[in-house]
Amino acid sequence: MASTAFPTRDDFAALLNDSLGGEDGGFEGRVVKGTVTAIENDLAVIDVGLKSEGRVPLREFAMPGQKADIKVGDEVEVYVDRVENAHGEAMLSRDRARREAAWDKLEAEFTESARVEGVIFGRVKGGFTVDLDGAVAFLPGSQVDIRPVRDVTPLMDIPQPFQILKMDRRRGNIVVSRRAILEETRAEQRSGLIQTLAEGQIIEGVVKNITDYGAFVDLGGIDGLLHVTDLSYKRINHPNEMINIGDTVRVQIIRINRDTQRISLGMKQLESDPWEGASAKYPIGAKLSGRVTNITEYGAFVELEAGIEGLVHVSEMSWTKKNVHPGKIVSTSQEVEVLVLEVDPEKRRISLGLKQAQSNPWDSFAERHPIGSTVEGEVKNATEFGLFIGLDGDVDGMVHMSDIAWGISGEDALALHRKGEAVQAVVLDIDVEKERISLGMKQLERGGPAAGGTTAAAAGLNKNAIVTVTVLEVRDGGLEVQAGEDGATGFIKRSDLGRDRDEQRSERFQTGQKFDAMITGFDRAKKPTFSIKAMQIAEEKQAVAQYGSSDSGASLGDILGEALKAKSEG
């Protein structure tokens, strides 16, 4: 009797393996096809040819926000996680099957840079999640739209195209962009629209954005730039002075760059040009009124009418204020009178004069103060060649140093006066064209040559001269003396009465006493100052130079004695 062999554990394993297609053809980890045999509550029962069926939630058969469209008998693809779980059922997944299939498809589309369809279904930090038919992708917030979107709710749960920016299957990362699709679509629309536009065409648009330099106008899918200088012929500091966001404006197409798709627009081109006939409206020499619109380092712009501005150069602003910033002469929005100096309609330039519209102060001064008249003023400045005197009419006159005082050098005369001092002078000459007034102060001195009298200079009273003086008054601080007969009076300080201390006592002199003294200078009143001490020192130096030196063996007394002897003999 033949023996009966019972199957071993290995035999059962081999039979099971065969039923599943062998080790290489196993079900686990694969996407397989199955048939829906029943729908129980929220689960679909699917037979994939295994010993037992599997159950898959119905939500895995629906797109986000939609209901599952599945019924008994439908053939579907599922992913086999495990052949059998603890309950003896097959572990199946529709999501995993869709994900695996989606990745295969997405990789091919990414390689071809093709658009993919997806649905925004959730929010995450920094963006949103998108279902790409089973594969979950990340949509950054900056890639949702061309402009920032405050509320994305209307865009969720709606199938729409996306562009894959990058993907990594190993890490399961996909990044998509909706903005790239919109920009591409917009570029196509712009390209088509720009072909319908032409330079010079007048068109309506809506102001979308305003900047310091102009406004962007939507022409129906393509934007054009309306520069601030093309808003109006008149001066515009900022576009919002004329237009606001949302305004519908009528513009003219100035330029179209089809390569860069840039369009330049203008509004002032639809107005009449105010510069037409400007030469006739503003003849040279015409006196006009205008408003200061802008002030610069080199001058001020004056608006004569809307769209017509002229420049008052800094050199044409004032007769008397030289090298002064224009802002110190006029102010913005100030109404001024100007004179037309030059007109150039082609370059759209008008040169204006502010000072020419006012009386010339040099002419006015010449009318009020003819040559030879006396004027009063304040010393405004002292230079190495004279004094500048401020006169009425806001003009200056100059007293040359040679015309300050008689009998002294120009340098000494300049030292007699200080800034801010009130003085009188005679008008010597007026040159209106060169804007110069020559004055003289010494011409007003009483007893001077101009008056036919005798002055200190005419009497020989010059600095360093030795003269005979008469004591008029003895004071504690010195002597009041007079040079010659009825000559100029002056003062000798106590310290100048002699070299020695005993000689510096004023009480040793008497009224009427005469003696020689040296003129050492002139005070502010042009009175001479005298010194006996200075005369003694000068005589000593002269004697030493003529008769010997202090180290030649002769005493100082011998030298002075010889000098006095020679003087008496002479």
C-alpha positions, 0 to 999 in steps of 0.5 A: 500500500502506497504511503500517503504524504501530508503537505508540510508548512513549506508546501502551504507557503508555496501554494499561497505564494503561487496563488498570489503570483509568486514572490516577484509577482506579489500583490503587496506594494502594488497598484491593482485593479478590483471590482466594487462588490458592495457599498456599506455605509461610507465604505466600498467593498472591493474584490481584487482577486485575493482570498478576502475582500478589502474595504476603502472609505468612499471619500477616497473616491471623491475630489476635495469638496465633491461627492464620490461617484462610484457604484457596485460593479465599477472597476477601480484601481487600488493600492495593496498595503497588506494582503491580510490584516488581523481581521483577515481582510485585504488592506487597500487604499484608493488615495495611495493608488491615485497618488502613485498614478499621479506622480507618474503623470506629474513627472512626465508633465513636469519634464514637458513644463506642461500645465497641471490641474488641481484643487486648492483644499487646505491652508498651511503655514506660508501658503496652501495645499493643492490636490493634483489628482491624488498627489498633494502639492504646496502653493506658496502664498506669493504664487497665488495671484499676480497681486496679493490676495486677501481672501483665497476662499473663492479660489478653493475647491475649484479645479484650475490650472497650475504650473509645477515649479519643482518636485522631489518624488523621493521626499514627496515634495511638489511646489506649484504656482497659480501666478505663473499661469496668470502671468502667461495668460496675461502676457498672451492677452497683452500681446494680442491687445497691443497689436490693436493699439497704435501711436496717436490713438485716443483711448479710455482707461482706468487709473490703477496705481499712482506713484510720484513720477506718474500713474498706471492706467489699465487699457483693458488688459494692458497697462500704460504709464501716464508720466507726471510731465504728460498730465498737463502743460502746467506744473504738477508736483504730484499726479494726485493733484489731478487724478485718483485711483479708480478714475476713468481717464481719456488719454492719447498713446504717445509711444509703443514699444512692442518688444518690451510691451511698454506704452507711454500715455499722455493727457496734455496732448488732448489740450491746446498747446499754450506755447502756440503764439507765445511770441505774440502773447509775450513780446520782449519788454512786456511787463506782466504779473505771474506767480512764483511756482518753484525756486532753485539755486539759479533762479525762480520760475514764474507762471504767466498762465497755465502751462507757460512758465518763465525763468527769472535768473538769479542775476535778474532778481535784484538791483542791489542784492548780489550773490543772494539765494533767490529764496531770500528775495521771493517766496513760492506762490508769491505774485510778482511783476516781471519784464519779458527779456527773451522768448524761445517758443521752440525750446519753450523758454521765456527769460524774465527779469524781476529787477527790470520791472522795478525802478533802477535805484541808481537812477533814483539816487542820481535824481535825488542826489546830484554830484556835489550834494552831501549824503549821510550813511553808515560804514558797511565795510572797510577794504584795503582801498576804501570805505563802503557807505550804505546810502538810501535806496539800498545802494552803496557808495565808496570813499576811496582811502585818498578821499577820507582825510587831508594830511594823513596816509590812506592807511591811517585814514582807514584806521580812523573809521569802524563798521557801523559808524555814521558818516557824511560824504560828498557825491563825487561821481555816479556811474549808473551803468556800472552801478558805482557811486564815488564819495568823498569825506575830506571834502567836507573838512572845514578849513580844507583846500576845498573850502579855501582855508588852511588845514593841518596838511596845508600848514605842513602838519604831517606825521613825524614833522617837528613843529613849535607848539604853544601851551594852551592848557595844563592838565594832569594827564598832559598838555593841550597845545597849538601848532604855530599861530592859530594852527591846529590844536592837539594834545601831548600825553603826560608820558610823551612830555619827556624820556625821564620821569622827572620830565613827564610832570605836566606842572613844569609847563606854563600856559603860553610856553613854547617848545618843539614837539614831533607830530606822531599821528592824528586822532579820530577827529583828525587832530594832531597828536604831539610828543616831546619824547618821540622828538628826543628819541629821533634826534638821538638816533640822528646824532648817533648816525652822524657823529658816531656810535655808542661803542666808538669811545665817545660818550652820549653826551659828547655826541649830543653836544657835537650835534647841538653845536653843529645845529647852533652854528648852522 
